[in-house]
Amino acid sequence: RGASTLSQQTAKNLFRVGRAQLAKKGLEAGLTVGIEMVWSKKRYSYRLFEYR
C-alpha cells in the first residue's frame, strides 16, 4: 500500500468493486476527502482494520 494515508486506504477498501482503474482512482480520491471531513481519524482507522 506504500505511502497511502489511512483515509486513502479506507476509501480503497470501501470501493472493492470492478471498475475501470482510472475511474476507481477518481472515486477513491473524492471519497478520501469526504472521509477526512466527516469521520474522525479513530473511526476511519477502525474501518480500515475491520476490512483487513
ROTISE-830193 format. One record per atom (N, C-alpha, C, O): x, y, z; atom name; residue in one letter; residue number from 1. Coordinates in Angstrom, 1 decimal. Example, Ala and Ser with C-alpha at 12.3 -4.5 7.8 and 13.67 -1.06 7.14 Angstrom:
residues 2
+--------+--------+--------+------+-----+-----+
:     px :     py :     pz : atom : res :   n :
+--------+--------+--------+------+-----+-----+
:   13.2 :   -5.7 :    7.8 :    N :   A :   1 :
:   12.3 :   -4.5 :    7.8 :   CA :   A :   1 :
:   13.2 :   -3.3 :    7.8 :    C :   A :   1 :
:   14.2 :   -3.3 :    8.5 :    O :   A :   1 :
:   12.8 :   -2.2 :    7.1 :    N :   S :   2 :
:   13.7 :   -1.1 :    7.1 :   CA :   S :   2 :
:   12.9 :    0.0 :    7.9 :    C :   S :   2 :
:   13.4 :    1.1 :    8.0 :    O :   S :   2 :
+--------+--------+--------+------+-----+-----+
//
This chain:
residues 52
+--------+--------+--------+------+-----+-----+
:     px :     py :     pz : atom : res :   n :
+--------+--------+--------+------+-----+-----+
:    0.8 :   -1.2 :    0.0 :    N :   R :   1 :
:    0.0 :    0.0 :    0.0 :   CA :   R :   1 :
:    0.9 :    1.3 :    0.0 :    C :   R :   1 :
:    0.4 :    2.4 :   -0.3 :    O :   R :   1 :
:    2.1 :    1.1 :    0.3 :    N :   G :   2 :
:    3.0 :    2.3 :    0.1 :   CA :   G :   2 :
:    2.7 :    3.4 :    1.1 :    C :   G :   2 :
:    2.5 :    3.2 :    2.3 :    O :   G :   2 :
:    2.7 :    4.6 :    0.5 :    N :   A :   3 :
:    2.6 :    5.8 :    1.3 :   CA :   A :   3 :
:    1.2 :    6.3 :    1.4 :    C :   A :   3 :
:    1.0 :    7.5 :    1.6 :    O :   A :   3 :
:    0.2 :    5.5 :    1.2 :    N :   S :   4 :
:   -1.2 :    6.0 :    1.3 :   CA :   S :   4 :
:   -1.5 :    6.3 :    2.8 :    C :   S :   4 :
:   -1.0 :    5.7 :    3.7 :    O :   S :   4 :
:   -2.4 :    7.4 :    2.9 :    N :   T :   5 :
:   -2.8 :    7.7 :    4.3 :   CA :   T :   5 :
:   -3.9 :    6.7 :    4.7 :    C :   T :   5 :
:   -4.4 :    5.9 :    3.9 :    O :   T :   5 :
:   -4.2 :    6.7 :    6.0 :    N :   L :   6 :
:   -5.2 :    5.8 :    6.5 :   CA :   L :   6 :
:   -6.5 :    6.0 :    5.8 :    C :   L :   6 :
:   -7.2 :    5.1 :    5.5 :    O :   L :   6 :
:   -6.9 :    7.3 :    5.6 :    N :   S :   7 :
:   -8.2 :    7.6 :    4.9 :   CA :   S :   7 :
:   -8.2 :    7.1 :    3.5 :    C :   S :   7 :
:   -9.2 :    6.7 :    2.9 :    O :   S :   7 :
:   -7.0 :    7.2 :    2.8 :    N :   Q :   8 :
:   -6.9 :    6.8 :    1.4 :   CA :   Q :   8 :
:   -7.1 :    5.2 :    1.3 :    C :   Q :   8 :
:   -7.8 :    4.7 :    0.5 :    O :   Q :   8 :
:   -6.5 :    4.5 :    2.3 :    N :   Q :   9 :
:   -6.6 :    3.1 :    2.3 :   CA :   Q :   9 :
:   -8.0 :    2.7 :    2.7 :    C :   Q :   9 :
:   -8.6 :    1.7 :    2.1 :    O :   Q :   9 :
:   -8.7 :    3.4 :    3.5 :    N :   T :  10 :
:  -10.1 :    3.2 :    3.9 :   CA :   T :  10 :
:  -11.0 :    3.3 :    2.6 :    C :   T :  10 :
:  -11.8 :    2.5 :    2.4 :    O :   T :  10 :
:  -10.8 :    4.4 :    1.9 :    N :   A :  11 :
:  -11.5 :    4.7 :    0.7 :   CA :   A :  11 :
:  -11.3 :    3.5 :   -0.3 :    C :   A :  11 :
:  -12.3 :    3.1 :   -0.9 :    O :   A :  11 :
:  -10.1 :    3.1 :   -0.5 :    N :   K :  12 :
:   -9.8 :    2.0 :   -1.4 :   CA :   K :  12 :
:  -10.6 :    0.7 :   -1.0 :    C :   K :  12 :
:  -11.1 :    0.0 :   -1.8 :    O :   K :  12 :
:  -10.7 :    0.4 :    0.3 :    N :   N :  13 :
:  -11.4 :   -0.7 :    0.8 :   CA :   N :  13 :
:  -12.9 :   -0.6 :    0.6 :    C :   N :  13 :
:  -13.5 :   -1.6 :    0.4 :    O :   N :  13 :
:  -13.4 :    0.6 :    0.7 :    N :   L :  14 :
:  -14.9 :    0.7 :    0.6 :   CA :   L :  14 :
:  -15.3 :    0.6 :   -0.9 :    C :   L :  14 :
:  -16.4 :    0.3 :   -1.2 :    O :   L :  14 :
:  -14.4 :    0.8 :   -1.8 :    N :   F :  15 :
:  -14.7 :    0.7 :   -3.3 :   CA :   F :  15 :
:  -14.1 :   -0.6 :   -3.9 :    C :   F :  15 :
:  -13.3 :   -0.5 :   -4.8 :    O :   F :  15 :
:  -14.4 :   -1.7 :   -3.3 :    N :   R :  16 :
:  -13.9 :   -3.0 :   -3.8 :   CA :   R :  16 :
:  -14.9 :   -3.6 :   -4.9 :    C :   R :  16 :
:  -15.4 :   -4.7 :   -4.7 :    O :   R :  16 :
:  -15.1 :   -2.8 :   -5.9 :    N :   V :  17 :
:  -16.0 :   -3.2 :   -7.0 :   CA :   V :  17 :
:  -15.2 :   -3.1 :   -8.3 :    C :   V :  17 :
:  -14.3 :   -2.4 :   -8.4 :    O :   V :  17 :
:  -15.6 :   -3.9 :   -9.3 :    N :   G :  18 :
:  -14.9 :   -3.9 :  -10.5 :   CA :   G :  18 :
:  -15.2 :   -2.7 :  -11.4 :    C :   G :  18 :
:  -16.3 :   -2.6 :  -12.0 :    O :   G :  18 :
:  -14.3 :   -1.8 :  -11.4 :    N :   R :  19 :
:  -14.5 :   -0.6 :  -12.2 :   CA :   R :  19 :
:  -13.2 :   -0.3 :  -13.0 :    C :   R :  19 :
:  -12.1 :   -0.9 :  -12.7 :    O :   R :  19 :
:  -13.2 :    0.5 :  -14.0 :    N :   A :  20 :
:  -12.0 :    0.9 :  -14.7 :   CA :   A :  20 :
:  -11.1 :    1.6 :  -13.7 :    C :   A :  20 :
:  -11.5 :    2.3 :  -12.8 :    O :   A :  20 :
:   -9.8 :    1.3 :  -13.8 :    N :   Q :  21 :
:   -8.8 :    1.7 :  -12.9 :   CA :   Q :  21 :
:   -8.8 :    3.3 :  -12.7 :    C :   Q :  21 :
:   -8.8 :    3.7 :  -11.5 :    O :   Q :  21 :
:   -8.9 :    4.0 :  -13.7 :    N :   L :  22 :
:   -8.8 :    5.5 :  -13.6 :   CA :   L :  22 :
:  -10.1 :    6.0 :  -12.9 :    C :   L :  22 :
:  -10.0 :    6.9 :  -12.1 :    O :   L :  22 :
:  -11.2 :    5.5 :  -13.3 :    N :   A :  23 :
:  -12.5 :    5.9 :  -12.7 :   CA :   A :  23 :
:  -12.5 :    5.6 :  -11.2 :    C :   A :  23 :
:  -12.9 :    6.3 :  -10.3 :    O :   A :  23 :
:  -11.9 :    4.4 :  -10.9 :    N :   K :  24 :
:  -11.9 :    4.0 :   -9.5 :   CA :   K :  24 :
:  -11.0 :    4.9 :   -8.7 :    C :   K :  24 :
:  -11.3 :    5.3 :   -7.5 :    O :   K :  24 :
:   -9.8 :    5.3 :   -9.2 :    N :   K :  25 :
:   -8.9 :    6.2 :   -8.5 :   CA :   K :  25 :
:   -9.6 :    7.5 :   -8.3 :    C :   K :  25 :
:   -9.4 :    8.1 :   -7.2 :    O :   K :  25 :
:  -10.4 :    8.0 :   -9.2 :    N :   G :  26 :
:  -11.1 :    9.3 :   -9.0 :   CA :   G :  26 :
:  -12.1 :    9.2 :   -7.9 :    C :   G :  26 :
:  -12.3 :   10.1 :   -7.1 :    O :   G :  26 :
:  -12.9 :    8.1 :   -7.9 :    N :   L :  27 :
:  -13.8 :    7.9 :   -6.8 :   CA :   L :  27 :
:  -13.1 :    7.8 :   -5.5 :    C :   L :  27 :
:  -13.6 :    8.4 :   -4.5 :    O :   L :  27 :
:  -12.0 :    7.1 :   -5.4 :    N :   E :  28 :
:  -11.3 :    6.9 :   -4.2 :   CA :   E :  28 :
:  -10.8 :    8.3 :   -3.7 :    C :   E :  28 :
:  -10.8 :    8.6 :   -2.5 :    O :   E :  28 :
:  -10.3 :    9.1 :   -4.6 :    N :   A :  29 :
:   -9.8 :   10.5 :   -4.2 :   CA :   A :  29 :
:  -10.9 :   11.3 :   -3.6 :    C :   A :  29 :
:  -10.7 :   12.0 :   -2.6 :    O :   A :  29 :
:  -12.1 :   11.3 :   -4.3 :    N :   G :  30 :
:  -13.2 :   12.1 :   -3.7 :   CA :   G :  30 :
:  -13.7 :   11.5 :   -2.4 :    C :   G :  30 :
:  -14.0 :   12.3 :   -1.5 :    O :   G :  30 :
:  -13.8 :   10.2 :   -2.3 :    N :   L :  31 :
:  -14.2 :    9.6 :   -1.0 :   CA :   L :  31 :
:  -13.2 :    9.9 :    0.1 :    C :   L :  31 :
:  -13.6 :   10.1 :    1.2 :    O :   L :  31 :
:  -11.9 :    9.9 :   -0.2 :    N :   T :  32 :
:  -10.9 :   10.2 :    0.8 :   CA :   T :  32 :
:  -11.1 :   11.6 :    1.4 :    C :   T :  32 :
:  -11.0 :   11.8 :    2.6 :    O :   T :  32 :
:  -11.4 :   12.6 :    0.5 :    N :   V :  33 :
:  -11.6 :   14.0 :    1.0 :   CA :   V :  33 :
:  -12.9 :   13.9 :    1.9 :    C :   V :  33 :
:  -12.9 :   14.6 :    3.0 :    O :   V :  33 :
:  -13.9 :   13.3 :    1.5 :    N :   G :  34 :
:  -15.1 :   13.2 :    2.3 :   CA :   G :  34 :
:  -14.9 :   12.5 :    3.6 :    C :   G :  34 :
:  -15.4 :   12.9 :    4.7 :    O :   G :  34 :
:  -14.2 :   11.4 :    3.6 :    N :   I :  35 :
:  -13.9 :   10.7 :    4.9 :   CA :   I :  35 :
:  -13.1 :   11.6 :    5.8 :    C :   I :  35 :
:  -13.5 :   11.6 :    7.0 :    O :   I :  35 :
:  -12.1 :   12.3 :    5.4 :    N :   E :  36 :
:  -11.4 :   13.2 :    6.3 :   CA :   E :  36 :
:  -12.2 :   14.3 :    6.8 :    C :   E :  36 :
:  -11.9 :   14.8 :    7.9 :    O :   E :  36 :
:  -13.2 :   14.8 :    6.1 :    N :   M :  37 :
:  -14.1 :   15.9 :    6.5 :   CA :   M :  37 :
:  -15.1 :   15.4 :    7.5 :    C :   M :  37 :
:  -15.4 :   16.1 :    8.4 :    O :   M :  37 :
:  -15.6 :   14.2 :    7.4 :    N :   V :  38 :
:  -16.7 :   13.7 :    8.2 :   CA :   V :  38 :
:  -16.3 :   12.8 :    9.3 :    C :   V :  38 :
:  -16.8 :   13.0 :   10.4 :    O :   V :  38 :
:  -15.5 :   11.9 :    9.1 :    N :   W :  39 :
:  -15.1 :   10.9 :   10.1 :   CA :   W :  39 :
:  -13.9 :   11.3 :   10.9 :    C :   W :  39 :
:  -13.0 :   12.0 :   10.4 :    O :   W :  39 :
:  -13.9 :   10.9 :   12.1 :    N :   S :  40 :
:  -12.7 :   11.1 :   12.9 :   CA :   S :  40 :
:  -11.6 :   10.1 :   12.5 :    C :   S :  40 :
:  -11.9 :    9.1 :   11.9 :    O :   S :  40 :
:  -10.3 :   10.4 :   12.8 :    N :   K :  41 :
:   -9.2 :    9.5 :   12.5 :   CA :   K :  41 :
:   -9.5 :    8.2 :   13.1 :    C :   K :  41 :
:   -9.1 :    7.1 :   12.6 :    O :   K :  41 :
:  -10.0 :    8.2 :   14.4 :    N :   K :  42 :
:  -10.2 :    6.9 :   15.1 :   CA :   K :  42 :
:  -11.3 :    6.1 :   14.3 :    C :   K :  42 :
:  -11.1 :    4.9 :   14.2 :    O :   K :  42 :
:  -12.3 :    6.7 :   13.8 :    N :   R :  43 :
:  -13.4 :    6.0 :   13.1 :   CA :   R :  43 :
:  -12.8 :    5.4 :   11.8 :    C :   R :  43 :
:  -13.1 :    4.2 :   11.5 :    O :   R :  43 :
:  -12.1 :    6.1 :   11.0 :    N :   Y :  44 :
:  -11.7 :    5.5 :    9.7 :   CA :   Y :  44 :
:  -10.5 :    4.6 :    9.9 :    C :   Y :  44 :
:  -10.3 :    3.7 :    9.1 :    O :   Y :  44 :
:   -9.8 :    4.7 :   11.0 :    N :   S :  45 :
:   -8.8 :    3.7 :   11.3 :   CA :   S :  45 :
:   -9.4 :    2.4 :   11.7 :    C :   S :  45 :
:   -9.0 :    1.3 :   11.2 :    O :   S :  45 :
:  -10.5 :    2.5 :   12.4 :    N :   Y :  46 :
:  -11.3 :    1.3 :   12.8 :   CA :   Y :  46 :
:  -11.8 :    0.6 :   11.5 :    C :   Y :  46 :
:  -11.7 :   -0.6 :   11.4 :    O :   Y :  46 :
:  -12.4 :    1.4 :   10.6 :    N :   R :  47 :
:  -13.0 :    0.8 :    9.4 :   CA :   R :  47 :
:  -11.9 :    0.2 :    8.5 :    C :   R :  47 :
:  -12.1 :   -0.9 :    7.9 :    O :   R :  47 :
:  -10.7 :    0.8 :    8.5 :    N :   L :  48 :
:   -9.6 :    0.3 :    7.7 :   CA :   L :  48 :
:   -9.2 :   -1.1 :    8.2 :    C :   L :  48 :
:   -9.1 :   -2.1 :    7.4 :    O :   L :  48 :
:   -9.0 :   -1.2 :    9.5 :    N :   F :  49 :
:   -8.6 :   -2.5 :   10.1 :   CA :   F :  49 :
:   -9.7 :   -3.6 :   10.1 :    C :   F :  49 :
:   -9.4 :   -4.8 :   10.2 :    O :   F :  49 :
:  -10.9 :   -3.1 :   10.1 :    N :   E :  50 :
:  -12.1 :   -4.0 :   10.0 :   CA :   E :  50 :
:  -12.1 :   -4.8 :    8.7 :    C :   E :  50 :
:  -12.5 :   -5.9 :    8.7 :    O :   E :  50 :
:  -11.7 :   -4.1 :    7.6 :    N :   Y :  51 :
:  -11.7 :   -4.7 :    6.3 :   CA :   Y :  51 :
:  -10.5 :   -5.6 :    6.0 :    C :   Y :  51 :
:  -10.5 :   -6.4 :    5.0 :    O :   Y :  51 :
:   -9.5 :   -5.6 :    6.8 :    N :   R :  52 :
:   -8.3 :   -6.4 :    6.6 :   CA :   R :  52 :
:   -8.5 :   -7.8 :    7.1 :    C :   R :  52 :
:   -7.6 :   -8.7 :    6.9 :    O :   R :  52 :
+--------+--------+--------+------+-----+-----+
//
